[in-house]
Amino acid sequence: MLSQLTTPVFYFTIYLLVGNISNHNPTLAEIAADFLLSLPPQDRENIQTAVYKFIRWLGLHRKVKDIGPADVASYSEQVTPAAAKSVKSFLTYIQKGRLTKINLATHLRAKKASSKVATLWRSSQNQTTLTAQGYAKLEAELTNLKNQRSYVIEELRKAAADKDFSENAPLDAVREQKARLEGRIEELETTLKSARVMSKNQGVSRIKIGNTVVLCDLSSGKEFSYALVDPPEANPVKGKISVASPLGKVLLDKEKEQTVEVTAPGGISKYYIKDIQPY
């Protein structure tokens, strides 16, 4: 994915379609494309991942002028020191382009962590455990999104036929659609590349990813079951909860017949683990 995103043809196409965005009030998605075009080809691959993660967190459609120090400072909790360097270069580019009078880069301060904590964090971010069904579903989504690329590029060309970029709402909408598309493709490819497909018949002495847990709500007596999955596969409507959710965190590594408590805005809920079923 990254090699496709960083080809000269891709960036030249974006440049032709976006034009000189300094003539109007650009969105984060637009200025990010312009920033990446300004970089030497060998630098784009390393920088673009951190930049697109940053603008997706803030909102691809948000206008650059609406981003303030508080927005940038709040992202400090999400960023590693290595990624912070790339994001700061992007924020510096925004200031040099006179799209803001504030030096936003100074408000991004990545938290320093011990080498042990940093290693554990990187490991958790780079590894995803999926069921075979979940892996196939993400693969199908990725194929579908890649097939949409040519259509979106054609829509960009049509919208760009109107040279009045400052008043071209359809062009702005398709630009954002293109940025969301590429961001999701990158996210899926990263997930699938690092994913481990779990094997069936795992042991059930303790709750692990892939297990289905039968719970009894001690306040109401109602029973229900959930399968614990990694965040990319989570779908509560279909009975799949993320191990990163409040309930998922509490259940992970617990044993059958234990009672657990989950703190929520409405109070504390207690559940009895009635059964643990293998994947």
Buried (B, 14 or more C-beta within 10 A) or exposed (E): BEEBBBEEEBBEBBBEBBBEBEEBEBBBBBBBBBBBBEBEEEBBBBBBBBBBBBBBBBBBBBBBEEBEEEBBBEBBEBBBEEBBBBBBBBBBBBBEBEBBEBEBBBBBBBEEEEEEEBEEEEEEEEEBBBBEEBBEBBEEBBEEBBEBBEEBBEBBEEBBEEEEBEEBEBBBEBBBBBBBBBBBBBBBBBBBEEBEEBEEEEEBEEBBBBBBBBBBEBEEEEEEEBBBBBEBBBEEEEEBBBBEBEBBEBBBEBEBEEEBEBEEEEEEBEBBBEBBEEB
